[in-house]
Amino acid sequence: MKVLIALPIFLFLCSGICYAQDTAAEENAYKLPVWEASTKMLLDGVLDEPAWQEAKVASGFFQNFPMDSAYATLPTEVRMAFDEAFLYIGATVYQNRADYIITSLKRDFEDGGSDEFAVNIDPFKDKVNGFHFAVTPFNVRREGIIDNGTNVNRDWDNKWYSEVKNYEDYWVVEMAIPFKTLRYSRVEGPNTWRINFTRLAIKQNERSSWAPVPRQFTINHLAYTGLLEWENPPPKPGFNISVIPYLTASTGKDFENEGAAESNFDAGGDIKIAITPSLNLDLTFNPDFSQVEVDRQITNLSRFELFFPERRQFFLENEDLFSRFGFPNSRPFFSRRIGLSGQGQVPIIAGARLSGKLDDNWRIGLLNMQTAKVEDAGVNPANYAIGVLQRKVFDRSYVGAVFVNKENFEPDGQGGYELDGNGYNRVAGLEYNLYSKDGKWEAELFYHRSFSAEKNNDAQSAALFIGRFTRHWRLFFPSQYIGENFRADAGFVPRPGFWSFSPGITHYFFPKSAGLAKKIIQLGLGINTNFTYNQPDYRLADRSVNPEFFIEFPGQSTLSFGYSSDFTYLYFPFDPTNKESGEKLPVGEYHYNSAGVSFNSDVRKKVYFDLGASRGDFFNGNISQVEGGLNFRWQPVGIIAATFAYNDIQLPNPYNSASFWLIGPRAELSFSRSLFFSTFLQYNTQANNVNINSRLQWRFRPVSDLFLVYTDNYYSNQFFDGPQVKNRALVLKVTYWLNL
């Protein structure tokens, strides 16, 4: 704890260092004025309106990858305009038609798989939060929310429009983004936003941007943006309410419990109300998430719960405001705790969320959700509430406060439910996140405290992170303390009662020879470590030291070598195979080492793969692991792929040995830009389950969809001997986005 007491002083000194750094590029050197269109704009992929002829041009893109010291090899020219309803972007993207690489026609395509032109918009100029819009040469669209300055969450959906015109040596895109889709503030007179335009040309293995972004950062980094200059302010947003109702019809059968087939009809929806242009109220009633993509399963050989990301649309907007407090293994709030449990889905009756900007410096978030009972699973109703307040400090940093409250209900003896006086859990905390102006320094410091009906001593969590990221070096030092009685029932804390620190360092080498630089992009040599000490005796419980070396080739292909030296002290008997019978490993010390190699092939090819293997000690036995994937790009229809992971654990008698397979073939096909089909099979012998999830999606209007979802579950140990069904369901769902 003495270390943690000294950390605020260290952080303060660090902040002074951070803000003494000069930004790598003149942050205001890249400016683009935007003027109001004098005539009606027609979205057709042809830049022939007077507004385009009068607009200033943003060009001269710089490479971000593979090197950041030269202009882009493929030119790009960007113009902008606006009217009372839309912000327009017109871009001429030079590229030979024969060089197009397009994964599919599916909306919200993955980053790195298709050629694209994109725009990142930061209306509040905080260089931390923004909006991302991207288009491929086949006019496939993707939108996302940018948080933490770099992370693009493409599960966010909203309305916007684009058209593309293709020519032999270039393509032209016109984008129209409704001002209602954006969140911004305005003042009378001149206004400025931060903005950047980016390109990905896969065949040329090149990422580039208008405002230069150093190579060590992702191309979407908001610390490296230009200025969008409004001579006149953007329009005042008018009345902005969106109603998104849904209807579902479903049928299913539980074969395990020999239940009869059940058919259901349901309805609900969301309402989005713009209190101000930057502050939104979202309401949801009886939400349904049947169309959400299933989780990618993972073989779990650890002693702790695994983390899976949130994919449900309602929880995604301003997700960073609620869900980014703490460290990845110590989140006071984790939205997947709402409506999901170990027994399956829990119905959500209703919820409300107020979130957004109060002004350029203050953000606020309030969320309240009420869940229903699930009698068969013994789950009682619960209420979840969270309040967040965030204040911007310095250039890109902020101080935040969070309060989370979960209240459980219990039967009142009269057929209803009442608050359980002892069934509550609350977490309150403060946090400071520091990002230097040039992005090379990052730091985080937080203190959280939980409150429950019992065991409130040693119920705190505190941590520090300091990182330094340059062209040649990546250094970081996280240190964390979680009290033995720290509880976050609405959060994610898989392991309480420890103190840990996990320093790491990587050095990047770049070939100086021109000939070698064409064959090798970079080499890296690094080491990652973790030291965890358990309470109450602060005995070393886990230690891992992992040196690694990798070589990156053109086309994102990589060859990696790694070694792992591990130590574990088991405080309780443990069976890594998780079998119901057999001896568990006894309490005591275990030393084990392993080595591995992996290779990812060139993603520019129509067929590409990744393969990795490792072997070594595992507790008092050994383990062999092989995993990989094979992908076929059927341009532009879609992708057909399969992944696998094999884990062979051999422990001496009388302890359990086991071999686990996780196989996941999938197909994602797009018949047009509005009709998509995906099917995904997951064969998991550890969970003794085979899951089939197929989804047909028709986007008949912007952000309005019809889904047909089929789900099947079988026992894996009987799958090839006459499969035995666990359960089966078919769901038809229609959603409609209505702007009032």
SEZALO-95904 format. One line per 4 residues: number of its first residue (from 1); their letters; for each residue x negated, y negated, z negated of C-alpha. Coordinates in steps of 0.2 Angstrom, whole numbers, plus 2048, in hexadecimal, padded with zeros to 3 digits. Last residue first. Example, Ala and Ser with C-alpha at 12.3 -4.5 7.8 and 13.67 -1.06 7.14 Angstrom:
2> SA> 7BC 805 7DC  7C2 816 7D9
***
This chain:
740> LNLW> 8CA 7C2 8B2  8BC 7CD 8B9  8C2 7DF 8BB  8B5 7EE 8BA
736> YTVK> 8BE 7FE 8BD  8BA 80F 8B6  8C1 820 8BB  8BD 831 8B3
732> LVLA> 8C0 843 8B8  8B9 84F 8AC  8B6 862 8AD  8B0 86C 89E
728> RNKV> 8A9 87D 89A  8A3 886 88A  898 894 884  899 89F 894
724> QPGD> 891 8B0 894  886 8B2 8A3  884 8C4 8AA  873 8CB 8A7
720> FFQN> 869 8BC 8AE  871 8AF 8A2  872 8BA 893  864 8B3 888
716> SYYN> 867 8A2 88F  879 8A1 888  884 897 893  88A 884 894
712> DTYV> 894 87C 8A2  897 86A 8A6  8A0 863 8B5  8A2 850 8B8
708> LFLD> 8AD 847 8C5  8AA 834 8C4  8B3 826 8CC  8AB 815 8CA
704> SVPR> 8AC 803 8C9  89C 7F9 8C7  89E 7F1 8D8  8AD 7FA 8E0
700> FRWQ> 8B0 80C 8E6  8A0 812 8DD  8A3 825 8E0  89A 830 8D4
696> LRSN> 899 844 8D4  891 84B 8C5  88A 85D 8C1  884 862 8B0
692> INVN> 87F 874 8AE  878 879 89D  86F 88A 898  86D 88C 886
688> NAQT> 864 897 87A  85C 887 872  84B 88E 873  84F 897 884
684> NYQL> 854 887 88D  85A 888 89F  85F 876 8A4  869 874 8B4
680> FTSF> 86C 863 8BB  878 85E 8C9  879 84D 8D1  885 846 8DE
676> FLSR> 886 834 8E5  893 82A 8EF  891 817 8F0  881 814 8F9
672> SFSL> 884 823 904  883 836 903  877 834 8F4  870 844 8ED
668> EARP> 867 847 8DC  863 85A 8DA  85C 862 8CA  853 871 8C4
664> GILW> 84E 871 8B2  845 880 8AA  841 881 897  839 891 893
660> FSAS> 833 896 881  828 8A5 87C  829 8AA 86A  81E 8B1 85C
656> NYPN> 825 8B2 84A  81A 8B5 83B  817 8C6 834  80C 8C8 83D
652> PLQI> 800 8BC 846  807 8AD 850  808 8AC 863  812 89E 86A
648> DNYA> 814 89D 87D  81C 88D 883  822 88B 895  828 87B 89C
644> FTAA> 831 879 8AD  837 86B 8B8  840 86D 8C9  844 860 8D6
640> IIGV> 84F 85B 8E5  84F 849 8E9  85B 83E 8F3  863 83A 903
636> PQWR> 856 82E 909  84B 837 90B  84B 848 905  83E 846 8F8
632> FNLG> 839 857 8F1  832 859 8DF  829 866 8D6  826 865 8C3
628> GEVQ> 81A 86B 8B6  817 873 8A5  80C 881 89E  808 884 88C
624> SING> 7FE 891 883  7FE 892 870  7F4 89A 863  7F5 8A1 851
620> NFFD> 7F3 89A 83F  7FA 889 843  7F9 888 856  7E7 88B 85E
616> GRSA> 7E4 887 870  7EB 887 882  7F0 879 88D  7F8 878 89F
612> GLDF> 7FF 86A 8AA  807 869 8BB  80F 85A 8C4  816 85B 8D6
608> YVKK> 819 852 8E6  822 857 8F6  827 848 901  816 840 8FE
604> RVDS> 814 82F 8F7  815 836 8E5  803 83C 8E7  801 84B 8DB
600> NFSV> 801 84B 8C8  7F3 856 8BF  7F2 85C 8AD  7E4 864 8A3
596> GASN> 7E4 86A 891  7DA 86E 881  7DF 875 870  7DA 874 85E
592> YHYE> 7E1 87B 84E  7DF 878 83B  7ED 87E 82F  7EE 87A 81C
588> GVPL> 7FB 881 811  80D 886 80E  812 896 816  816 899 828
584> KEGS> 828 8A0 829  82B 8B2 829  839 8BA 834  84B 8B5 838
580> EKNT> 855 8A6 83E  847 8A2 84B  841 890 84B  831 895 856
576> PDFP> 827 888 84C  82C 891 83B  828 887 82C  826 88A 819
572> FYLY> 825 879 810  817 86D 80C  80E 872 81C  7FD 869 81E
568> TFDS> 7F9 867 830  7E8 863 839  7E6 861 84B  7D8 85F 858
564> SYGF> 7DF 85B 869  7D5 85B 87A  7DB 853 88A  7D6 853 89C
560> SLTS> 7E0 849 8A9  7E1 848 8BC  7ED 83B 8C3  7F7 838 8D3
556> QGPF> 7FF 827 8D3  7FE 826 8E6  7EB 822 8E6  7E1 82B 8D9
552> EIFF> 7E1 829 8C6  7D3 832 8BC  7D6 837 8AA  7CC 83B 89A
548> EPNV> 7D4 83E 889  7CF 83F 877  7DD 845 86B  7DA 845 858
544> SRDA> 7E9 84B 84E  7EB 84B 83B  7FA 850 831  7FD 852 81E
540> LRYD> 7EF 849 816  7F3 848 804  7FB 838 7FF  801 840 7EE
536> PQNY> 813 83A 7EF  814 83A 7FE  80C 840 80E  7FD 839 817
532> TFNT> 7FD 838 82A  7EE 835 835  7F1 833 847  7E4 831 855
528> NIGL> 7E3 82C 868  7D2 82C 871  7CE 825 882  7C5 826 892
524> GLQI> 7CD 820 8A2  7C9 820 8B4  7D0 815 8C2  7D7 813 8D3
520> IKKA> 7CC 821 8DB  7CB 825 8ED  7CB 814 8F5  7C0 80D 8E6
516> LGAS> 7B3 81A 8EB  7B0 812 8FC  7B0 801 8F5  7A4 805 8E7
512> KPFF> 7A8 7FC 8D7  7B3 80A 8D0  7BE 804 8C2  7BC 80B 8B0
508> YHTI> 7CA 80A 8A3  7C6 80B 890  7D3 813 884  7D5 810 872
504> GPSF> 7E0 817 864  7E4 814 852  7F2 81E 84A  7F5 81A 837
500> SWFG> 800 823 82C  809 822 81B  817 82F 817  827 832 80E
496> PRPV> 835 833 81C  834 83D 82C  841 83C 83A  846 82A 837
492> FGAD> 852 825 844  860 819 83F  872 819 83A  86E 824 82B
488> ARFN> 85E 81A 827  857 821 817  847 81C 80E  845 828 7FF
484> EGIY> 833 82E 801  82E 81D 808  828 81A 819  817 812 81C
480> QSPF> 810 80E 82D  800 809 836  7FE 806 848  7ED 801 850
476> FLRW> 7EB 7FE 862  7DE 7FC 86F  7DF 7FC 882  7D0 7F6 88B
472> HRTF> 7CA 7F3 89D  7D7 7E7 8A4  7DC 7E1 892  7E9 7E7 885
468> RGIF> 7E6 7E4 873  7F2 7EC 866  7F7 7E9 854  805 7F2 84B
464> LAAS> 80A 7F1 839  816 7FA 82F  822 7FB 820  830 806 81B
460> QADN> 839 805 80A  843 811 7FF  836 815 7F2  843 814 7E4
456> NKEA> 855 813 7EA  859 825 7E7  86C 824 7E5  87B 81B 7ED
452> SFSR> 870 815 7FB  866 806 800  858 805 80C  84A 7F9 80E
448> HYFL> 841 7F3 81E  830 7EA 81F  829 7E5 830  819 7E0 839
444> EAEW> 816 7E1 84C  807 7DB 857  803 7D9 869  7F4 7D1 871
440> KGDK> 7F0 7D1 884  801 7CA 889  7FA 7BA 88F  805 7AF 883
436> SYLN> 802 7BB 875  810 7C6 86F  814 7C7 85D  823 7D0 855
432> YELG> 827 7CC 843  834 7D7 83A  840 7D5 82A  84B 7E3 823
428> AVRN> 85B 7E9 81C  861 7FB 81C  871 801 815  878 813 812
424> YGNG> 88A 816 80B  893 826 805  893 822 7F3  8A4 819 7F3
420> DLEY> 8AB 823 801  8B7 817 80A  8C8 81E 80C  8D0 82B 818
416> GGQG> 8E1 832 81B  8EB 841 818  8F0 83C 806  8E1 843 7FD
412> DPEF> 8D7 834 801  8CB 83E 80D  8BA 836 80E  8B2 827 818
408> NEKN> 8A0 823 81B  899 812 81C  889 80E 826  881 7FD 824
404> VFVA> 873 7F5 82E  86B 7E4 82A  85D 7DD 835  852 7CE 835
400> GVYS> 847 7C8 843  838 7BD 846  832 7BA 858  824 7B9 864
396> RDFV> 822 7B3 876  81C 7A1 875  81B 79D 862  82A 7A2 859
392> KRQL> 83B 7A9 85F  848 7AC 851  852 7BC 850  862 7C0 846
388> VGIA> 869 7D2 846  879 7D9 83D  87E 7EB 83E  88E 7F4 839
384> YNAP> 892 807 83B  8A2 80E 834  8A5 820 831  8B3 82D 832
380> NVGA> 8B0 83F 82B  8A7 84C 835  8AC 85E 82F  8A8 865 841
376> DEVK> 8BA 86B 844  8C1 85C 83C  8B8 84F 846  8BD 83E 83E
372> ATQM> 8BC 82E 847  8AE 821 84A  8AF 80E 847  8A2 803 84F
368> NLLG> 89C 7F1 849  88E 7E8 852  887 7D6 84F  878 7CF 858
364> IRWN> 871 7BE 858  863 7B6 862  85B 7A5 85E  84E 79B 867
360> DDLK> 855 795 877  866 793 870  873 79F 868  86D 7AD 873
356> GSLR> 876 7BE 875  880 7CA 86B  892 7CD 864  896 7DF 864
352> AGAI> 8A7 7E7 860  8AD 7F9 85E  8BB 805 85F  8C1 817 85B
348> IPVQ> 8B1 820 85F  8B3 832 861  8A5 83D 85A  89B 848 867
344> GQGS> 892 857 862  88F 861 852  87D 859 84F  886 848 851
340> LGIR> 88A 83B 85E  896 82D 85E  88B 821 855  87A 828 850
336> RSFF> 875 825 862  874 813 85E  864 814 854  863 807 846
332> PRSN> 856 806 838  849 80E 845  83A 817 83D  832 823 849
328> PFGF> 832 817 858  82C 809 84C  837 7FC 844  845 7F1 84C
324> RSFL> 847 7F5 85F  859 7FB 85E  864 7EC 85B  85C 7DD 865
320> DENE> 854 7E9 871  865 7F0 876  86B 7DF 87C  876 7E8 888
316> LFFQ> 873 7FB 887  880 800 879  88F 7FF 884  887 808 893
312> RREP> 883 819 88A  871 81F 88E  868 81D 87E  858 826 87D
308> FFLE> 854 837 875  848 839 866  844 84A 85F  847 84F 84D
304> FRSL> 838 856 843  82E 866 83F  826 867 850  828 874 85E
300> NTIQ> 836 86C 867  839 871 879  841 862 881  852 85F 889
296> RDVE> 855 851 896  865 849 88F  875 84A 899  879 83B 8A5
292> VQSF> 888 831 89E  898 835 8A7  8A1 83B 898  89D 82B 88E
288> DPNF> 8AF 826 889  8B3 817 87E  8C3 817 874  8C3 804 874
284> TLDL> 8B4 7F9 877  8B2 7E7 874  8A3 7DD 87A  8A0 7CB 875
280> NLSP> 893 7C2 87E  887 7B3 87B  87C 7AB 889  889 7A3 894
276> TIAI> 894 7A0 885  8A1 7AA 87D  8A0 7B5 88C  8AD 7C3 889
272> KIDG> 8AA 7D5 88E  8B9 7E1 88C  8B6 7F4 88C  8C1 803 88F
268> GADF> 8CD 810 88A  8D7 81E 891  8D9 831 88E  8E2 840 896
264> NSEA> 8DE 851 88F  8DE 863 894  8DA 872 889  8D5 884 88D
260> AGEN> 8D9 88F 87F  8CB 893 872  8C1 8A3 871  8B5 89A 865
256> EFDK> 8A6 89D 871  8B1 89A 880  8B5 888 87C  8C0 882 88B
252> GTSA> 8C1 872 895  8CC 867 89E  8CB 854 8A1  8D4 845 8A7
248> TLYP> 8CC 834 8A4  8D2 822 8A6  8C7 813 8A4  8C9 800 8A1
244> IVSI> 8BB 7F3 8A4  8C2 7E2 8A1  8B6 7D3 8A5  8B8 7C2 89D
240> NFGP> 8AF 7B3 8A4  8B7 7A2 8A5  8AB 796 8AD  898 796 8AD
236> KPPP> 892 785 8AE  888 784 8BE  875 784 8BE  86D 774 8BA
232> NEWE> 868 768 8C8  856 767 8CD  855 779 8C8  843 77F 8C7
228> LLGT> 83F 792 8C7  82E 793 8BE  822 7A1 8C1  81F 7B1 8B7
224> YALH> 812 7BB 8AD  818 7BC 89B  827 7C5 8A2  81E 7D5 8A7
220> NITF> 827 7DE 8B5  818 7E3 8BE  812 7ED 8AF  802 7E7 8A7
216> QRPV> 7F0 7EC 8A8  7EF 7E6 8BA  7F2 7D4 8B6  802 7CD 8BD
212> PAWS> 801 7BF 8CA  810 7B4 8CD  817 7BA 8DE  815 7CC 8DA
208> SREN> 80D 7DC 8E1  80D 7EF 8DF  803 7F9 8EC  801 80B 8F0
204> QKIA> 802 806 903  80E 814 905  817 80F 8F6  81A 7FD 8F9
200> LRTF> 821 7F5 8E9  824 7E3 8E9  828 7D6 8DB  830 7C5 8D9
196> NIRW> 82E 7BB 8C9  839 7AF 8C0  839 7A3 8B1  847 797 8B0
192> TNPG> 846 784 8B0  854 776 8AF  854 765 8B6  863 75A 8B0
188> EVRS> 871 75F 8A4  86C 76E 89A  86F 780 89D  86F 790 894
184> YRLT> 86E 7A2 89B  875 7B3 89C  877 7BA 8AD  885 7C5 8B5
180> KFPI> 891 7B6 8B4  885 7AC 8BF  888 7B9 8CC  879 7C0 8D5
176> AMEV> 879 7BF 8E8  86A 7C8 8F0  865 7C6 902  858 7D3 909
172> VWYD> 84E 7D2 919  844 7E0 920  833 7E0 929  829 7E7 937
168> EYNK> 837 7F0 942  846 7E7 93A  852 7EC 92C  860 7E0 926
164> VESY> 864 7E2 913  873 7DC 909  875 7D9 8F7  882 7D7 8E9
160> WKND> 883 7D5 8D6  88E 7DD 8C8  887 7E5 8B9  880 7F5 8B2
156> WDRN> 872 7F8 8A5  86B 809 8A6  85C 801 8AF  853 7FC 89F
152> VNTG> 844 7F3 8A4  836 7F2 897  829 7E4 89A  82C 7D4 88E
148> NDII> 834 7DE 880  844 7DF 88A  848 7DF 89C  85A 7E3 8A0
144> GERR> 85D 7ED 8B0  864 7ED 8C2  861 7F8 8D1  868 7F7 8E2
140> VNFP> 866 802 8F2  865 7F6 901  85C 803 90C  84C 7F9 90B
136> TVAF> 84D 7FA 8F8  855 7ED 8ED  850 7E8 8DB  858 7DD 8CD
132> HFGN> 851 7DB 8BC  857 7CF 8AE  84E 7C7 89F  848 7C8 88E
128> VKDK> 836 7C6 887  82E 7B7 891  839 7AB 886  83D 7A1 896
124> FPDI> 850 7A1 892  855 7A5 8A4  848 7B3 8A6  84B 7BB 8B7
120> NVAF> 841 7C9 8BF  844 7CC 8D2  841 7DC 8DB  83C 7E2 8ED
116> EDSG> 83B 7F5 8EF  832 804 8F6  839 813 8ED  833 81F 8E0
112> GDEF> 829 814 8D4  838 80E 8CA  847 81A 8CA  856 815 8D4
108> DRKL> 865 80C 8CC  870 80F 8DA  86E 81F 8E4  869 81E 8F6
104> STII> 85A 829 8F4  847 82A 8F2  843 81D 8FF  831 81C 906
100> YDAR> 831 810 915  821 810 920  82A 813 931  833 803 92E
96> NQYV> 823 7F9 92D  823 7ED 91F  824 7DB 91C  832 7D6 910
92> TAGI> 83B 7C6 914  844 7C1 904  854 7B7 901  85A 7B5 8EF
88> YLFA> 86A 7AD 8EB  871 7A8 8DA  884 7A9 8DA  895 7A0 8D5
84> EDFA> 893 78D 8D7  886 78E 8E4  874 794 8E4  864 795 8EE
80> MRVE> 853 79E 8EF  846 7A3 8FB  839 7B1 8FB  82B 7B6 908
76> TPLT> 822 7C6 906  811 7CB 90F  80A 7DD 90E  7F8 7DE 90A
72> AYAS> 7FB 7D6 8F9  7EE 7C9 8F5  7DF 7CE 8EB  7D8 7D0 8DA
68> DMPF> 7E5 7DA 8D1  7E0 7EB 8D7  7EB 7FB 8DA  7F6 7F3 8D5
64> NQFF> 7FB 7E1 8D0  7F8 7DA 8E1  7FC 7C8 8E4  80A 7C1 8EE
60> GSAV> 807 7B2 8FA  819 7AD 8FC  826 7A3 8F3  82F 798 900
56> KAEQ> 838 787 8FE  84A 787 903  850 77C 912  852 78A 91F
52> WAPE> 85A 796 912  867 789 90D  86B 785 91F  871 797 921
48> DLVG> 868 7A3 92D  85F 7AF 921  867 7BF 927  86A 7CD 91B
44> DLLM> 87D 7CB 91C  883 7C1 90C  88B 7B1 913  887 7A1 90A
40> KTSA> 893 793 90C  88B 782 90F  881 775 905  878 783 8FB
36> EWVP> 872 77C 8EA  85F 77B 8E9  852 786 8E0  841 780 8DE
32> LKYA> 833 78D 8DC  824 78B 8D1  814 795 8CF  806 78C 8C5
28> NEEA> 811 78B 8B5  808 799 8AC  7F7 795 8B3  7F0 7A6 8B4
24> ATDQ> 7E7 7B1 8A7  7EF 7A8 898  7E2 7A1 88D  7E0 7A9 87C
20> AYCI> 7E1 79E 86C  7F2 7A4 869  7ED 7B6 866  7DE 7B1 85B
16> GSCL> 7EA 7A7 850  7F6 7B6 850  7E9 7C2 84A  7E5 7B7 83B
12> FLFI> 7F7 7B8 836  7F7 7CA 839  7E9 7CD 82E  7F1 7C3 820
8> PLAI> 801 7CD 823  7F7 7DD 822  7EF 7DB 811  7FF 7E1 808
4> LVKM> 800 7F0 814  7EE 7F5 810  7F1 7F4 7FD  800 800 800
***
